[in-house]
Amino acid sequence: MSDKREGNVPTPGIPDDAFDDSFDGSFDGTPDDTEETEKVEPVGAPPAGSSSSGRPSLGRPTSMRIRAVEDYPDQELNPYLRGHLDHKPEVLAAEEGKALRGHWQDAFLRPAPLHVEIGPGNGFFLSGMAARHPERNWLGIEIRFKRVVLTARKLRAAGCENGRVLRYDAHYLDDLFAPGEIAALYVNHPDPWEKDKRAKHRLLRRPFAEWICRAVASGGLVRIKTDYRPNLDDFLALCHDLPLRVDFRCDDIAAEGSPWGDDDVRTNYQGKFDERGEPVYGVQLTVL
Ligand SMILES: C[S@@+](CC[C@H](N)C(=O)[O-])C[C@H]1O[C@@H](n2cnc3c(N)ncnc32)[C@H](O)[C@@H]1O
């Protein structure tokens, strides 16, 4: 179901038809937002491979994506650049995320187990799970301004006071979380970056696995759904010497049923693959 059919409230200053919720075909990294085309390095940028906090990135050169909105050179290029900040309290700006490291309960005005989804996209999963589990705090981390807004609107429409979405680059997750701060982690259809020369952009790589072992509490769950099997196979292989246990794996969620039963929400991308009759893979890990 698209946003437009959910009766979401238009954002002031942003034309409603700008909320194009359609599948954007970005499996090979084709951008759907202007930010993806930005090339200019910021003044005072941290050294390549580190974030502005000085913590190492998870394997990707530094970019503009963790900059404050006012530091972007062309404010008019992307209406969501400023527009995403109109969606508080659901939306958190990049700088707010860094400041919350170690005390994320402040963002939700209450202590509760912190469940984090990387790349919520249009927000189906995050808002659906937040609605099912009001006893948990739910945080999405999304790089694209437009998708931050879409997710925020879904959280608002679902009445989820326990949901937030942070605009941030997930290659800098050490900026955001103290060791063991995350109770559970979800990654749904991460960009696969299939071509070899782009493989360095993949999230499901060794640095991400090591970060999981730092940031997710012992006993915490990691749930991954993906349409791109090689990425999952490679990731699991390189996790073999880390304190991560594979609880189970499903190689066709539509055919076999969700391994999480009712405690799962079909994502936007998952729906596209279901429609095409192509398998979606799911795996659950536990941090030991
Ligand atoms: C293929 S889409 C999947 C969206 C959604 N999870 C779903 O299943 O429908 C990947 C999502 O991850 C986001 N993303 C990609 N790289 C990211 C990064 N470095 N940090 C945060 N989000 C990222 C994209 O903007 C996009 O929303």
The ligand as an SDF file (V2000), in Angstrom:
LIG
                    3D

 27 29  0  0  0  0  0  0  0  0999 V2000
   16.5520   -1.1340   -0.6280 C   0  0  0  0  0  0  0  0  0  0  0  0
   15.9270    0.0920    0.4550 S   0  0  0  0  0  0  0  0  0  0  0  0
   14.9520   -0.8620    1.6250 C   0  0  0  0  0  0  0  0  0  0  0  0
   13.9770   -0.0200    2.3790 C   0  0  0  0  0  0  0  0  0  0  0  0
   13.1220   -0.7580    3.4150 C   0  0  0  0  0  0  0  0  0  0  0  0
   13.9500   -1.2830    4.4780 N   0  0  0  0  0  0  0  0  0  0  0  0
   12.3300   -1.8520    2.7660 C   0  0  0  0  0  0  0  0  0  0  0  0
   12.6450   -3.0180    2.9960 O   0  0  0  0  0  0  0  0  0  0  0  0
   11.3940   -1.5300    2.0450 O   0  0  0  0  0  0  0  0  0  0  0  0
   17.3870    0.4700    1.4300 C   0  0  0  0  0  0  0  0  0  0  0  0
   17.1620    1.6110    2.3790 C   0  0  0  0  0  0  0  0  0  0  0  0
   18.3550    1.8320    3.1200 O   0  0  0  0  0  0  0  0  0  0  0  0
   18.6600    3.2160    3.0760 C   0  0  0  0  0  0  0  0  0  0  0  0
   20.1220    3.3490    3.1810 N   0  0  0  0  0  0  0  0  0  0  0  0
   21.0390    3.0050    2.2490 C   0  0  0  0  0  0  0  0  0  0  0  0
   22.2730    3.2670    2.6960 N   0  0  0  0  0  0  0  0  0  0  0  0
   22.1220    3.7960    3.9300 C   0  0  0  0  0  0  0  0  0  0  0  0
   23.0350    4.2980    4.8980 C   0  0  0  0  0  0  0  0  0  0  0  0
   24.3320    4.2950    4.6760 N   0  0  0  0  0  0  0  0  0  0  0  0
   22.5460    4.7700    6.0560 N   0  0  0  0  0  0  0  0  0  0  0  0
   21.1970    4.7650    6.3010 C   0  0  0  0  0  0  0  0  0  0  0  0
   20.2950    4.3260    5.4200 N   0  0  0  0  0  0  0  0  0  0  0  0
   20.7480    3.8400    4.2510 C   0  0  0  0  0  0  0  0  0  0  0  0
   18.1270    3.6750    1.7460 C   0  0  0  0  0  0  0  0  0  0  0  0
   17.9280    5.0740    1.6840 O   0  0  0  0  0  0  0  0  0  0  0  0
   16.8330    2.8980    1.6590 C   0  0  0  0  0  0  0  0  0  0  0  0
   15.7720    3.5440    2.3150 O   0  0  0  0  0  0  0  0  0  0  0  0
  1  2  1  0
  2  3  1  0
  2 10  1  0
  3  4  1  0
  4  5  1  0
  5  6  1  0
  5  7  1  0
  7  8  2  0
  7  9  1  0
 10 11  1  0
 11 12  1  0
 11 26  1  0
 12 13  1  0
 13 14  1  0
 13 24  1  0
 14 15  1  0
 14 23  1  0
 15 16  2  0
 16 17  1  0
 17 18  1  0
 17 23  2  0
 18 19  1  0
 18 20  2  0
 20 21  1  0
 21 22  2  0
 22 23  1  0
 24 25  1  0
 24 26  1  0
 26 27  1  0
M  CHG  2   2   1   9  -1
M  END
$$$$
